[in-house]
Amino acid sequence: MPFIIMKSLKKALLFAAAAAVLPPPASGAWEKIRDSGAPLAVVRASTGAYEVSYTVGDDCASPAELANAPSGVWSGYLSLVPAEVVNPGLAAFTSTAAASMEGTLVGMTPGENVNLVFGEELSQALSNPSVGVTQLYDNTGTPVNSTWAVTVSYSGQKLVVIPDSSWPKGSVFSVTFSSSLVDINGSPVSPAATVYFSVIMDYAADNMAMAVSDRRVRVSIPANAYSQDFYVKLSTDSALPAVAAANSRLRGQPGAPEFINTVSVKPYDSAGNLVQPNSACVVTLPYPDADGDGLVDGSLSRQKVSGLSVWHLDEARGLWAKQAGSQINAAAQTVSQTVTHFSNYALLAVSDADLTPVYAYPVPFRPGGGDPARYGTWAQGITFTNLPAYGRIRIYTVSGDLVRELAVTPPEIKWDLKNSNGQTVASGVYLWEIAADKARKTGKLVVIK
């Protein structure tokens, strides 16, 4: 186990600053300065700004150096502390039967206690264990927001939350604790914080599982989809290896689907065994469209909401496979998909290739016509608007010679009236064609210089 050098005013490990001696922290709280995998005795181990003269894991600063040091010298203590509990505060959130998921507990049994384990020993004489428990949602995902009566006990580093009545199956709860939990010196062991847990689901009732990171990510499971009580882990982490690998294989060419978000669905029985449902369920994923313009916010190619669908990860090939029958709910800004198997799903946007609304203006282009709003200007050129997510625009002379080719960048692009050699085109009639996949559309331009 690595050593962790901590600083405090209460112990005696000498740190000599390379320049001016700095004042100690106002709170006197432990602060990690350096990790060391060295043996128990460390001689003159430098952290850069500080230097440890000698340590063996106990009060060991040199009396001579302390006596001759300036009054502002720092002292501290070298202690064997698990690296994951460096920062005093909530070190663990546990129960007997529940599984841990992204800092929450999933699958709590109805009568089970919740344990909050802190990085320091709690003072029973000085602490005021202000703990509040709230039922946030019931088994159908309906908001409840009702305070739940509990009894709290604590000793050592552990605070135990005991329900006065059983947690309702399928519900989601929050546990909030204040900063009035203190150690034997009266110092807070943690800032106020809130943690969450969900209760195992009743197989005979309809249930709604929700992701911790985004409650809009949901899985609806009908009654009797399982033959025993169960729980579901939902992860929206796009960095999961299988998800990241599938995303990397999305074709990097125009028209390839664009990844929006994902959910990994893993169902377990009460014993922790993976178990699939025996009837159809519904996976729901949200999409962002804050201004309601029908375009997915943040999408690279201004993807249309109408092009969204749910895709399943074909793990054998490591590719996303489009599912039929995705339902878009514009009011809720979600897309839902009926599924019969739980695994990895993603919301992808298929680039729009509809050329029906595309047109060019002004026609004619006549910058000397005295009416810029009608005939245009050299600064504005000719605009192609209502463009799809990808494609190419080609401009030809009436004899069929290619004048200029432009890559589509929605929602519109401008042609500066120059050919591929950078020369301004002559007056006359020109034809344009836009192509996206197999779709084609043509039009006519008139240039009067």
C-alpha positions in Angstrom: 0.0 0.0 0.0 1.5 3.4 -0.9 2.3 6.0 1.7 0.5 9.3 1.6 2.1 12.4 3.0 -0.5 14.6 4.7 -0.1 18.0 6.3 -1.6 19.2 9.5 -0.7 21.4 12.5 -1.4 18.6 14.9 1.5 16.3 14.2 5.2 16.7 13.6 6.7 16.0 10.2 9.0 18.8 9.1 8.5 20.3 5.7 11.1 22.9 4.6 9.9 25.2 1.8 12.5 25.9 -0.9 11.7 29.6 -0.8 9.6 31.6 1.8 7.8 29.6 4.4 4.1 29.5 3.7 1.4 29.7 6.3 -0.6 26.6 7.3 -4.1 26.1 6.0 -6.7 27.9 8.0 -8.8 24.8 8.8 -5.8 22.6 9.8 -7.4 19.8 7.7 -5.4 17.0 6.2 -4.2 17.7 2.7 -2.5 15.2 0.4 1.0 16.4 -0.6 2.8 13.4 -2.0 2.3 9.6 -2.6 5.3 7.4 -2.0 5.8 3.7 -2.6 9.1 3.9 -0.7 10.0 1.9 2.5 8.9 3.0 5.9 11.9 5.2 6.4 12.2 8.0 3.8 15.2 10.3 4.0 15.0 13.8 2.4 12.2 12.9 -0.1 11.3 16.0 -2.1 7.8 16.8 -3.4 9.1 19.9 -5.2 7.8 22.6 -2.9 8.4 20.7 0.3 11.1 18.3 1.6 10.6 15.5 4.1 13.7 15.4 6.2 13.0 12.0 7.8 9.9 9.9 8.4 9.0 6.5 9.8 5.3 6.9 10.1 5.1 8.6 13.5 5.9 11.9 15.2 9.5 12.3 14.0 10.4 15.8 13.0 13.9 16.7 14.2 13.7 18.6 17.6 16.8 20.6 16.7 15.3 21.7 13.4 12.0 22.5 15.0 13.8 24.5 17.7 15.8 26.5 15.2 13.0 26.8 12.5 11.0 30.0 11.9 7.7 30.2 13.8 5.7 29.6 10.6 7.3 26.2 9.8 4.9 23.5 8.7 4.8 20.2 10.5 2.7 17.1 9.7 2.4 13.4 9.8 3.3 10.5 7.5 0.5 7.9 7.6 -0.5 4.7 5.9 -3.8 5.7 4.4 -5.6 3.9 1.6 -5.2 5.9 -1.6 -8.9 5.9 -2.3 -9.7 7.5 1.1 -7.2 10.4 0.8 -9.9 13.1 1.1 -11.8 13.1 4.3 -15.5 12.7 3.5 -17.8 10.0 2.4 -15.5 7.0 1.6 -18.2 4.4 0.9 -22.0 4.0 0.4 -22.9 0.4 1.1 -25.6 -2.1 2.0 -25.7 -5.9 2.4 -27.4 -6.9 -0.8 -27.4 -3.9 -3.2 -24.9 -3.4 -6.0 -22.9 -0.2 -6.5 -23.4 1.7 -9.7 -21.8 5.1 -10.5 -21.7 6.0 -6.8 -25.3 4.8 -6.1 -26.8 1.6 -4.8 -29.0 -0.5 -7.0 -31.3 -3.3 -5.9 -31.7 -2.5 -2.2 -34.0 -5.0 -0.4 -37.1 -3.5 1.3 -35.9 -3.8 4.9 -32.2 -3.3 4.3 -30.1 -0.6 6.1 -28.0 1.9 4.3 -24.4 2.5 5.5 -22.5 5.8 5.0 -18.8 5.2 5.7 -16.6 8.3 6.2 -12.9 8.8 6.0 -12.6 9.7 9.7 -14.0 8.5 12.9 -17.2 10.3 13.9 -17.6 11.9 17.3 -20.7 10.7 19.0 -20.4 13.6 21.5 -20.0 16.4 19.0 -21.8 15.2 15.9 -25.4 16.1 15.0 -26.3 13.4 12.4 -28.8 15.5 10.4 -29.8 12.9 7.8 -32.9 13.2 5.5 -34.3 10.5 3.3 -36.7 11.2 0.5 -38.6 8.9 -1.8 -38.1 10.5 -5.2 -39.9 8.2 -7.6 -42.2 5.2 -7.3 -41.9 1.9 -9.3 -43.5 3.5 -12.4 -41.1 6.5 -12.5 -43.7 8.9 -11.2 -42.3 11.7 -8.9 -43.2 11.3 -5.2 -40.8 13.6 -3.3 -42.0 12.4 0.1 -39.9 12.4 3.3 -39.2 8.9 4.6 -39.0 8.2 8.3 -35.7 6.7 9.4 -33.6 6.0 12.5 -29.9 6.9 12.4 -27.1 5.3 14.5 -23.4 5.8 14.2 -20.1 4.6 15.6 -16.5 4.6 14.4 -16.5 5.8 10.7 -20.0 4.3 9.9 -23.4 6.0 10.0 -26.3 3.6 9.6 -29.7 4.6 8.2 -32.5 2.3 9.3 -35.9 2.6 7.7 -38.8 2.9 10.1 -40.9 1.1 7.5 -39.8 -1.0 4.5 -38.6 0.7 1.3 -41.3 0.3 -1.4 -40.1 -2.0 -4.2 -39.0 -0.3 -7.4 -38.6 3.2 -5.7 -35.7 5.6 -6.0 -34.5 7.3 -2.8 -32.1 10.1 -1.9 -30.1 10.3 1.3 -28.9 13.8 2.3 -26.5 14.4 5.2 -25.3 17.7 6.6 -21.8 19.0 7.4 -22.6 18.7 11.1 -20.9 15.2 11.2 -17.6 15.9 12.9 -14.6 14.1 14.1 -13.2 13.9 17.7 -11.7 17.4 17.2 -15.0 18.9 16.1 -13.9 19.3 12.5 -16.5 18.4 9.8 -15.7 15.0 8.2 -17.5 15.9 5.0 -19.3 18.7 3.2 -23.1 18.2 3.0 -24.0 15.8 0.2 -26.7 13.7 -1.3 -26.5 10.0 -2.5 -29.1 7.8 -4.1 -30.3 4.2 -4.0 -33.0 2.2 -5.8 -35.0 -0.7 -4.4 -35.3 -4.1 -6.0 -38.3 -4.4 -8.4 -41.4 -6.4 -7.8 -41.7 -8.8 -10.7 -45.5 -8.8 -10.5 -45.8 -5.0 -11.0 -45.0 -2.6 -13.9 -41.6 -1.0 -13.3 -39.6 1.8 -14.7 -35.8 1.8 -14.4 -34.0 5.2 -14.7 -30.3 6.0 -15.2 -28.5 7.8 -12.4 -26.8 10.3 -14.7 -30.0 11.3 -16.5 -33.4 10.3 -15.3 -34.8 10.8 -18.8 -33.0 7.6 -19.8 -35.5 5.0 -18.9 -36.4 1.4 -19.4 -40.1 0.3 -19.0 -40.6 -3.3 -17.8 -44.1 -4.7 -17.7 -45.4 -6.9 -14.9 -44.4 -10.6 -15.1 -41.5 -9.9 -17.6 -39.5 -11.8 -14.9 -40.5 -14.7 -12.7 -38.8 -13.2 -9.6 -37.8 -9.9 -8.2 -35.0 -8.2 -10.1 -33.1 -5.0 -10.6 -31.6 -3.2 -13.6 -28.3 -1.3 -13.9 -28.3 1.5 -16.5 -25.2 3.2 -17.6 -25.0 6.1 -20.1 -21.2 6.0 -20.3 -20.1 6.2 -23.9 -16.6 5.4 -22.9 -17.5 1.7 -22.2 -15.2 -0.3 -24.3 -17.8 -2.0 -26.5 -19.6 1.3 -27.1 -16.4 3.2 -27.9 -15.3 0.5 -30.3 -18.6 0.5 -32.2 -18.5 4.3 -32.4 -15.0 4.2 -33.8 -16.3 1.9 -36.6 -19.0 4.3 -37.7 -18.0 5.3 -41.2 -16.1 8.5 -41.3 -17.8 9.6 -44.6 -20.7 11.8 -45.5 -24.0 10.1 -44.7 -22.7 8.0 -41.8 -25.0 7.9 -38.7 -24.0 10.3 -36.0 -23.8 9.1 -32.4 -26.0 11.1 -29.9 -26.1 9.1 -26.7 -26.2 5.6 -25.3 -27.5 3.3 -22.5 -26.2 0.0 -21.3 -28.9 -2.1 -19.8 -27.9 -5.0 -17.5 -30.7 -6.8 -15.6 -30.1 -9.0 -12.5 -32.1 -11.3 -10.3 -32.0 -11.0 -6.5 -28.9 -13.2 -6.4 -27.0 -11.0 -8.8 -27.3 -13.3 -11.9 -27.8 -11.7 -15.3 -31.3 -12.5 -16.5 -33.2 -11.4 -19.6 -36.9 -10.5 -19.7 -39.4 -12.9 -21.2 -41.6 -10.2 -22.7 -41.2 -6.9 -24.6 -39.8 -3.8 -22.8 -39.3 -0.3 -23.9 -35.9 1.7 -23.9 -36.2 5.5 -24.0 -33.3 7.9 -24.8 -33.5 11.7 -24.8 -32.2 14.1 -27.4 -31.3 17.8 -27.1 -33.4 20.4 -29.0 -33.6 23.4 -26.6 -34.9 25.9 -29.2 -37.4 23.4 -30.7 -36.2 24.0 -34.3 -36.3 20.3 -35.1 -32.5 20.0 -35.2 -30.4 18.1 -32.7 -28.4 20.5 -30.6 -24.7 20.0 -30.8 -24.8 17.6 -33.8 -21.9 17.9 -36.1 -24.0 18.0 -39.3 -27.1 19.8 -37.9 -29.0 16.5 -37.8 -32.8 16.6 -38.0 -34.8 15.1 -35.1 -36.8 13.2 -37.8 -33.6 11.2 -38.6 -33.2 9.9 -35.0 -33.6 6.2 -34.2 -32.5 3.6 -31.7 -29.7 1.2 -32.6 -28.6 -2.0 -31.0 -25.0 -3.0 -30.5 -24.2 -6.2 -32.5 -21.5 -7.4 -30.2 -20.4 -10.2 -32.5 -19.5 -7.7 -35.2 -18.9 -4.7 -32.9 -21.3 -2.6 -35.0 -24.5 -0.6 -34.4 -27.6 -2.1 -36.0 -30.6 0.0 -36.7 -33.9 -1.1 -35.0 -37.2 -0.8 -36.7 -40.1 1.1 -35.2 -38.4 3.8 -33.1 -41.0 6.3 -31.8 -40.1 10.0 -31.5 -41.9 12.1 -28.8 -41.2 15.7 -29.8 -42.9 17.1 -26.7 -40.7 15.1 -24.3 -37.7 15.2 -26.7 -37.2 11.4 -26.4 -37.0 8.4 -28.7 -38.4 5.1 -27.6 -37.8 1.5 -28.9 -39.5 -1.8 -28.1 -36.9 -4.4 -27.2 -36.9 -8.1 -26.2 -33.3 -8.3 -25.0 -31.3 -6.0 -22.8 -27.8 -5.0 -23.8 -26.2 -1.8 -25.3 -28.4 0.7 -27.2 -27.6 4.0 -28.8 -29.5 7.0 -30.2 -28.1 7.7 -33.7 -29.0 10.3 -36.2 -29.1 9.4 -39.9 -28.1 12.3 -42.1 -30.9 13.8 -44.1 -30.7 13.5 -47.8 -34.1 15.1 -48.7 -33.5 17.6 -51.5 -37.1 18.7 -51.9 -36.8 22.1 -50.1 -33.4 23.1 -51.7 -33.4 26.2 -53.8 -31.0 29.0 -54.9 -31.5 32.8 -54.9 -31.5 35.4 -56.2 -32.6 34.5 -59.7 -31.6 36.5 -61.7 -28.4 37.6 -60.0 -28.1 41.2 -61.1 -25.9 43.2 -58.6 -26.2 46.4 -60.7 -30.0 46.3 -60.8 -30.4 48.9 -58.1 -32.4 46.6 -55.8 -30.1 44.5 -53.6 -32.9 42.7 -51.8 -34.3 41.4 -55.1 -31.2 41.0 -57.3 -28.4 40.5 -54.8 -24.9 41.9 -54.3 -21.4 40.8 -55.1 -20.7 40.5 -51.4 -23.5 38.1 -50.8 -23.3 36.1 -54.1 -25.8 33.4 -54.8 -27.2 31.4 -51.9 -28.2 27.7 -51.9 -30.5 27.2 -48.9 -32.5 24.4 -47.1 -29.5 22.1 -47.7 -29.4 18.5 -46.4 -26.7 17.3 -44.0 -24.3 16.3 -46.7 -23.9 16.3 -50.5 -22.3 18.1 -53.4 -23.4 21.1 -55.6 -22.1 21.3 -59.1 -22.6 24.4 -61.3 -22.5 23.9 -65.1 -22.7 26.0 -68.3 -25.6 25.3 -70.6 -23.2 23.4 -72.8 -22.4 21.0 -69.9 -19.0 22.3 -68.8 -18.3 22.1 -65.0 -17.9 25.6 -63.6 -17.6 25.0 -59.9 -18.2 22.2 -57.3 -19.2 23.0 -53.7 -19.4 20.7 -50.7 -22.7 21.0 -48.9 -22.6 22.5 -45.4 -26.1 22.9 -44.0 -28.3 24.9 -43.7 -26.9 27.0 -46.6 -23.8 28.0 -48.5 -23.0 30.9 -50.8 -21.4 30.8 -54.3 -19.2 33.8 -54.9 -19.7 33.7 -58.7 -16.2 32.3 -59.3 -15.2 29.3 -61.3 -12.8 26.6 -60.1 -9.8 28.7 -61.2 -10.9 31.7 -59.1 -12.2 33.8 -62.0 -15.5 35.6 -61.9 -17.9 34.0 -64.3 -19.4 35.7 -67.3 -23.0 36.8 -67.7 -25.3 34.1 -68.9 -27.4 31.1 -67.9 -26.0 28.4 -65.6 -27.4 25.1 -64.4 -26.9 23.7 -60.9 -27.3 20.1 -59.6 -27.2 19.0 -56.0 -26.6 15.3 -55.2 -26.9 13.4 -51.9 -26.7 9.6 -52.1 -29.0 8.6 -54.9 -31.1 11.8 -54.7 -30.7 14.5 -57.3 -32.2 18.0 -57.9 -31.5 20.6 -60.5 -32.2 24.2 -61.1 -31.3 27.3 -63.2 -29.3 30.4 -62.5 -29.1 33.7 -64.4 -26.1 36.0 -64.1 -26.3 39.6 -65.4 -23.2 41.6 -64.6 
